[in-house]
Amino acid sequence: MGCRHLVELSSNDTGDHKRAREADADGPRSMLRPRGEVVGAQVVGVDRETGLALLKLQLDRPLPTLELGDAEDLRPGELLFVIRTLE
């Protein structure tokens, strides 16, 4: 489903919105995890402007996540991802 990163302890994931739009029409889908495991996924929302979809994964265990940091702790040269809303 493209590049995805979990950013909090939940069963939500991001993926490509075009595939998600197709999945919306056909019902629940599954996605391939890096280990080759297939898990169920339901489309929760789609943002066509950014090309992202929010998926709810159907798992009975927690997934590893990215730890969110504080901009005050950044040093020159460190990688930074900015996520914001347009509200």
N, C-alpha and C positions, 0 to 999 in steps of 0.2 A: 504494500500500500504506500510505498514511498518512504521518505524520511519521517521518523517519528521520535519523539522524546517524551517520556513521562516526567512531569514536573511536580507532582504531589502524590501523596499516598492515597490513590483512588484507582478505580478501574476505568479511567478515561484515557483516551489516546487520540492522537491526531493523524490524519491521513489525507490522501488526495481527494478533493471535493468532487471531481468528475466521477470517480469510482463510487463515492458515497451517494451521489445523486442516483446512479444506476441501482445501487443497493436499496435505496429508499423505495424505489418502484417495485422491486422484487422481494422485499422483506428482509429478514435477518441474514447476515453474511458471516463469513469467517475470514480470519487473516492469518498469514503465515508468520510465525515468530522465528527469530534467528536460528534456534535449535532445530527447526523443522516441525515444530509443534503447531497444529491448527487449533485455534480457539474461536469461539463464537463472538460476533461483534454486532452491535446494533447502532445505527446512525442516530446520534442525538441532535446534531446541528451541523449546518453547512455555511461557510462564509465564502461566497464566490469571489469576492474581491481579493482575498489573500490566498485563495486556493487551498484552504484548510477545512477539514471536517473533524468534528468531535465524535468519537466512537466510544460506546460503553462496552467493555470487554466482559465476557461471561466466564469468569475464573473463580475458583474456590480458594485461591491463595494470593497473597500480595505480590506485586511486581517490584523490581528495583526502580528507584526514582533518581532524578537529578536533585541535588540539594540547592535550594534557592539561597542566594547570598545577598549581601548588602553592598550597594554601589560605593559606600564609604571605604570598604575594604579592598577595592580594586587597586592594582598596581599597573604602571605603564607596561603595555605588551600583553596583558592578560586578555583572554577571549571573553567577549560580552555579548549576551543575547538580550534584546529588549522586546518585551511583550506588553502591549498596551491596548486600550480600547479607544475608539474614536468618539466617545460620548462627551 
